[in-house]
Amino acid sequence: MSGGVNAKIIIIGCGISGISAAQRLVNAGFHHVRILEATARSGGRIKTGRLGDKVIEIGANWIHGPSEENPVFCLARQYGLLDPEALTPENQAMDIGGHPPWVPSVFCSSGRQLSAEDIYPAQEMFAELLNECSEFHSEGREPKACVGDFIRSEVLQRAAENWKDIDPTARSLRLCMISNLLKGECCVNGTHSMDEVGLGAFGLYKTLPGLDCIFPRGYEGLVEGLLSDLPSGLVTYNQPVRCVHWNNAEKGGSPVTVECDDGERIVADHVIVTVPLGYLKKHHSTLFDPPLPLHKLHSVQRLGFGTNNKIFVEFDVPWWDADCEVIHLVWEDEDALVDKVPDVQRSWIKKLFGFTVLKPTERYGHVLCGWIAGHESEYMETLSEQEVTQAVTQLIRRFTGNPTITPKRILRSQWFHDPWTCGSYSYPGKGCSGQDTENMMEPLPPQKSQSQPLQVLFAGEATHDCYYSTVHGALLSGWREADRLISHYSSVNSSDHSKSKL
């Protein structure tokens, strides 16, 4: 490794992928590693906040698939950040396929609570269809371009066959429930509509075993743990990057120059870019000089990046059942299988599929987390807290039929208007394939050009081929790019060594 330890490496972004890349490089003996972070804080889309004295997650919420294969789980365990039950073998062995088995309560827009029998057939059909959507990528054929079209056409066909003998009102209610589940799936995928998610690529996402768990003291504990292992002063905060000038070596300079917003120019041998895909979509044309190669740019454009926001709502007393873990709000005028609203400004609140219940009550009191994705969610960000509180209050009063329910306080996330993220996380758009994530993670210059290899490398959740949109995907991508550099210098050293023997 001796030739590599003096290489100058700049990492752009102090989210989990940037931090994990730095940690790997420092541990491998690289002495000149620096992270440039545009904001005043570390963590990126991991962001812990407070609602009164309660710890809540404004960004990443769960460890998805907390089991031995998940490095986020292993690190969280190592740092002592998890509840004892999250560490049990039973929890690690539970394979939930990405959809936790939460106890649901369902309310409808006429103000009554529905029974499990009312909604179970819809839930069962929807779960079957999602499983079928996941199969197409391996079959190499897709009957529709997007998940939304496939689900709608199949639901109508199967409802006509299987639900023809039930009361029309009950059948209509089941279809309305499927609209609600589509809105929930928009949140899971971080998309405006399931019509924007490619059917062929939907199954590229892989889940890990384990019952999703949270960080009792906040997800930022993971960030703090990783940063504490790095030399102090390695991160420069409030240092946005304006442009990465690469392919400079033939001009006699260092391979890469990083130009910051304040005019500072930093020379480097390698740069690892970990900015979110939303930021890349918006700023790629000014961020790279020369510009991204066309095949890489097309993948940046094809991959989806949407918004999923949370609205935390606290109450003095609960209006939901003690065992309830998720609340669905079903609109009885949505039997047309819709996951978006016709008039965003007037009816944005209809996109909120429901709430998850923060548990345990001893820790959180009576707090719900509402979930809303897409353009309706982006519009919600522009409203005042008072307007959001009013809309949520009216919604809950209508669905429970109780005109006196009043939230104590609310707090919402605003990821779309965060200038450094421009949304929440990535999903495979229409026409996407595994080749797009291959293109995303390909370094510059492209691998075919061996004269000046590995100048600009790319990490972040959107560059992971099967764990995109997750913290563990982001972390693994940081390790991947660090390993790329480590093995580059190992091979350089071994070829130098073999030359010296000749």
N, C-alpha and C positions, 0 to 999 in steps of 0.2 A: 504493500500500500504506500510505500515511501513517496512515490511520485505524486500521489493524490492528496496527501495531507496538506499541501500548500495551495491546492486549487481554491480559487475564490468562488464561493457559491452564494448567490442571493436567492432568497425565497420570498415571493410576493404573496403576502396574506398570512395572518397569524390565526387562521382557523385551525381545526383539528388536523387537516391534511398537511398544512405548512409546519405545524408544531411537530407532528409525528415524523415528517421528513427530516427536520432539523435534529431531532433526538437520535434518529438512526445514523445520520452522518457524523454527529459529534461522537457517538459511541464507537463508530468505526475509525475514529482518529483524525477526522478532518478538523483543521484548526480555524479555517476562515469561512465560517458559515454565518450568515446574517439574515434575519427576517425583517422585511419592511411591511409595516401594517398601516393602512390608510386611516384607521380610526384610533381612538384613545384606549381601546380595550382589546383583549385577546378573546378568542373563542368563535368569532364569526357567527354562524347560525346556531351555535350553542350559546344561549343567553338566559341566565337565571334572573328572575325579578322577585318583587314582593307585592303582595296584595295585603295591605295592613302589615301584620307580623307573619303572614303565611309565605312560605317559599314556593314560588310557582315558576314554570318554564315558559318563557316567551318564545323560545326557539325549540330546539330538539327536545322531545318529551320522554321517550322511552328508550331502553336498550331493546332493540328488536332481535329476538332470538338469543336470549342470554344463556349461552352454553359454551363448552370448551373451545369450539371453533371460532367464537366471537372475541376478537382482541379487546373490544371495548369492555365486555364483561370481565375478561381476565384482568385487565388493568384496574377496573373499578373494584374488583375483589382484592387485588394486591394493595390498593390504596385504602381499603376498608371503608368504601363509600356506600355499601348496599345493606338493605335490611336482611336479617338472618333467613327469612323465608325465600328470598330471591336466590339464596345459595344452595337450597336443598336439591338433592339429586332428582326428586320428583319434578320440581320446577324446570330443571334443565332438560329433562327427558320429554317434557310435554311438547308435542309438535302441533302447533295451532295453524300452520299454513298461512301465517300473515294476518289472520282475523281472530283476535282474542275472543274466547267464549263468554262474553259479558252478559250479565243478567239484564234483559231489556225491560223498559216500560215504554208503552206507546200511547201517545195522545193524538187526537185528531182535531181538525180545525173547527168542528162543531162543539168542542169543549168536553169531550168524554174520553175516558181511558179505554183502550181496546184490550181484549183478552189475547192470550197467547194463540188460541185457536184462530182468531181473526187474521193473524199476521204470519203464522208459521209457514203456511204453504208458499207465501211470497218469498219469505227468507230462504226457504229450502230451494226453490226454483232459482233464485238469484245466485246462491252459493254454487249450485251445479253449473250455471252458465259461466261464472267466473273461472271455475276449474276448466271448463271447456275452452275458454278464451286462452288459457295458459298453454294449451296443447298445440296450437297452430304453428308456433315457431319451429317446433321439431318436425312437423309434418311437411313443412315447405309449401303449404297452400293455405290461403286465407279466403274464406267465402265473402268477406266484406273488408273494406279498407280500415274500418275503425271498430273499436270495442262497442261504442254506443249503437251503431247500426246493427251489429250482430245481436246484441242483447235485445234490442227492441223487436227485431223481426222474429227472433226465437220465442220471446215472451208471448207475443200476439198469437203465434202458431200454437204454442203449447197450452196457452190459456183457452184457446178455442177448442182444443181437444180434451184437456183434462178438467177444465172448470165449467164446461157447458151446462152441467146440471145444477149448478148452485145459483142462489138468488142473485140477480143482476147487481143489486146494491153491494152485496158481499164481494162479488167479482170485481166491481169497480174499486172497492176499497183495497183489495189486494194489488191491483195495478197502481194505485196511488202509493202504496207501500213500496213498490218497486221503484217509483220515481224518487222516493226518499232514500232508498238504498243506493241509487245512482248518484245522488248528491253526496252521500257519504263516501262513495268510491272516488268522487272528484277530489275530496279532501285527502284520501289515502294517496292518490296519484299526484296531487298538487297540480291539477289541471282545471281549466274553465268548464270543460264538458268532456264526457267520455267519447264524444265524437272526435276529439283531438288526439286520442290515444290510439296508436297503431295496433291493429289486431295481431298482425304477424309477429310483432316484437314484444307484445304484452308479456309473453311467457319467458322472456330473457331474465326477468327478475327472479332471484332465488331467495327463499326464506331459510332461516336456520332454526333448529329446534330450541325450545325454551319459551316459557310464559313471559311475555313482555313485562319488564319491570322498570321502576323509576329510581332516581337518586333522591333519597329522603332529604338530603341537605342541598340538593341542586346539582344539575349536570356540570356546572362550572367547576365543581370539585375535580372532575377528570382533567380539565384544562390546567387547573392549578397544579395538580399532581405531575403532569407531563412537563410543565414549564419549570417546576422546581428541580427537575433533573438536568436542566440546561444551564450553561454558564450565564451569570448575570450580564446584562447589557447586550445580549445577543439580538433582542427585539428592539427595533426603533419604531415608536408609535407616532401617530399623526404624520405619516410620511407616505402620501399617495404617490403612486407611480404614474407618470404621464405616458412614457413610451419605452418599449424594449427594442433597442437597436441591435440587431443580430447580423451575423455574416460580415463582421467587420475585419476579420483576420487578414484578408488579402490587402486591406488598406494599411496593414502594418500594426494595427492596434490589437487590443484584447478582443477575443471572439465576440463579447457582448458588452454593451453599455446600457445601464439602466438610468433613464432620465426621470428625475422626480419632479413633482409639481412645483417645488420651490426652486427648481433650476439646478439642483445638485445632480452631477453625473457620476455614477459609480461603475467602475469597470469590473468585469467578472469573467470567469471562465465558463460558468454555467448559471442559468437562472431557472428556478422551478416556479412556474406560474400556477397559483392555486385559487385564482379568483372564481367566484360562482359563475355558472353558465349564463345566468341572467345578465351579469355585468359584461361578460364576454360578448353576448349577442348585441349589446348596446354600444360597446366601445372598441370592438376588435379592429375597426379601420384606423383608429388613432393609436391603439395600444402596441401595434407591431410595425416595425420598419426594417426590412421590407414586409409587406402584408402577409397574412397567412396564405399558404398554398390553397388553391381552389378546393381540392378534395376535403381539406380540413375545414375550410370555411363552410362548405355545403353541409357538413355534419353538424357544425355549430348551429346552422339555421334549421336543419331538419329535426334535431333533438328538441323536445319540448321543455319549457321551463315556465311553471305557473305559480300561482299564489294560493297558499292555504293559511288562513289566519285563525287565531283563537280569540274568543271573547270570554274572559273569566267573569263570573257573576257570583257575588256573595250574598247570602240571605241570613236573616236572624234565625229563622226556623226552616226546616226542609219541607218541601211540598211533594216530595217523591218518596217512594217506599224505601225502607231501611236497607233492603238487600239489592236495590237497583244500582246498576253500574253504568248504564247508558240509557238516555232518553231520546226516543225518536219522535219527531213532530211531523205528522202526515197531513198534507193538505188534500181535502176531499174533492178538489177540482183538478187534480193532476193525474187522471187515469190515462192520459195520452203519453205516459212514460217520458217525462221531461226532466232534465237535470240543469236547466237554465231558465231564467225568468224573461218574459217578453219586454218588460220595462224596468231596467236596472234601477233608475232613480226612485221609481214609485214602489217597487216591490222587491228590493234587494234582500230584505229580511227572509223572504221565502226560500232563499238558497241555503240558509242555515239548517242543516239536516237535523240537528239536535245537540245534545250535551253529553259529555262524559262526566261522571261523578268523581270528584277527587276523594280518594280514600287513603288511609283511614280517617274517620270523622274526628278522632282525638287529635290528629295532627292538623287537619285542614278546616275543621268546623263544617259549615254548610256552603261549600263552593262547587259550582258547576263550571265546566269548560265548554263553551259553544264552539262549533267548528263550521267554518264557511270558506269556500274556495272560489276561485275564478274572478271574473270581472265584477261580480256583485261584491266580492270580498275587497277588491281594489277600491271600489266606490265607497264601501263602508269606512275605509281608512281616511277618506277626505272629510267625513262628518265629525262634528264635535262629540266629545264623550257624552254630553247631555243628550244629543240626538240618538246616539247608539243606545244609551240607557233607556230612553223613551220607547224606542222600537222594540227592544228586548222585553221590556215590561209589558207592553201591549200584547206581544206575541204570547208570552207565558200566561197572561190573564185569559186570553182567548182560548188557548189550548187546554187549560185546566178548568175553565169555567169559573175561576175564582177571581173576582174583580179587586181583591184587596192585596194580592201578592205584590210586594215591593222590594226590589233588590236594595241591599245595603250599599254596595259599591260595585263598579266594574273596572276592568282593565283589559285593553285589547292590544294585539300585536299589529304592526304596520309594516310587513316585510316588503311590499311592493314599492313603497315610497322610501325605503332605505336605499340611498343612492349607491351603496356598495354591494347590494345583493340583487335588487330589482325583482324580487319574488322570493319563492321558498325553496323549491328543489326541482330536480329534473325528472322527466318521464320520456318514454319512447314515443315520438310523434308519429303521425301517419307517414308511411313510406320508410320508416327507420328499419335498420337491421343491426346485427352485431358489428358489422363493418363500421358503423358510425362511432361506436365507442372505441374501436380499434384506431380509427382516425383521430379521435379526441386525445388519446393517450400517446399518439406518435410524436416523438421529439422533432425539433427543428435543428438543422436542416433534416428533411425526410431521410429515413435510414439508408436509402439508395446512395445518398451522397456521403461517402466515407472520408472525404478529404477533411471536412470540418465537422466531426460528429458531435452530437449531444451539446448543443449550445442552449437551446430552450426546451425545458421539459414541462410536462403538464400533469397536475394532480388535482384532486377534488372529487366530490361524490359523482359528478356527471361523467367522470372518466373511468368509472368502475364498470366492468362489463355485466355484472349480475347483482351487485349490491348498491347500485345507484340510488340516490335519495336518502341514504342512511349515513349515520355517523361512522359505523364500522366500515362502510364502503369508502368514505373519505379518508379514514385513518389508514386503511390498507393501501389506498392509492398513494399516500405520502410515503409509506414504506417502500412501495414498488419503485417509485422514482429515485428514492435514496439508494435502493439496491442496484438500480440501473447504473448510477454513477459509481458505486462501490465496485461493481463487477467490471465496469469500463476501466477503472484504474488498475484493478487486479490483472486484467488481460494486457493492459499497456505495460505494466511492470513485468509480467511473465515474458512478454515478447522482448522487452529490453534485456531481461535477464538472459534469455536464450541467445540474444545477439552477442552479449558480453562473453558468453562461453565460446563463441566461434573463433 
